Each structure stands twice: as C-alpha cells, then as structure tokens.
Amino acid sequence: MLAKYFLPVALAAGTLLLSGAGSRAMPMVKPSAASLPIETVGWRCGPGWHMNHWHNCVPNHRVRPLRARHWHPRFWAHHHWHPGYWG
C-alpha cells in the first residue's frame, strides 16, 4: 500500500524539481552586454499639443486647405471703372 501512494507522489515531485533546475526567475545580465536601442520620449508639450519648427508648443488641429483665390475683373462703381483684384 505504501508503494501504491508513495511512488506516484515521489515521481511527480522529482519531475517538478528536475524540470525547474535550469530555469531562473530573473537571469543575471552580463556586465559586457550592450544596452538596448531604446529611446526615452517625454511629453514635453502634453497630450493634444506638439512642437512646431520653432520649438513652440502648439495645439493639434486639422489642416484645412486654403480657399482658392479668384481674380475679379474690373467693375463699375461710383461713376467710373475700378481695377480688378484678387479675392
């Protein structure tokens, strides 16, 4: 009866101990290891803001296209012709 219960428990415990012998929770790093190429980035302006070309913080916004300018021809007003203009 001792072999009926003791042998499977001893076998399971031995398997668990031997399977974890080569692993470590936190492996030690070699002192000669090169540092990882990770760059720390900070939120200098904060969320919703970015830096422009002059290093000023400006809000994020959609870029709206400029309205097309049209040439208006000469027009008659105040009893004489006026020159055209861009508008």
Secondary structure by P-SEA (a helix, b strand, c coil): cccccaaaaaaaaaaaaaaacccccbbbbbcccccccbbbbccccccccccccccbbbbbbccccccbbbbbcccccccbbbbbbcc
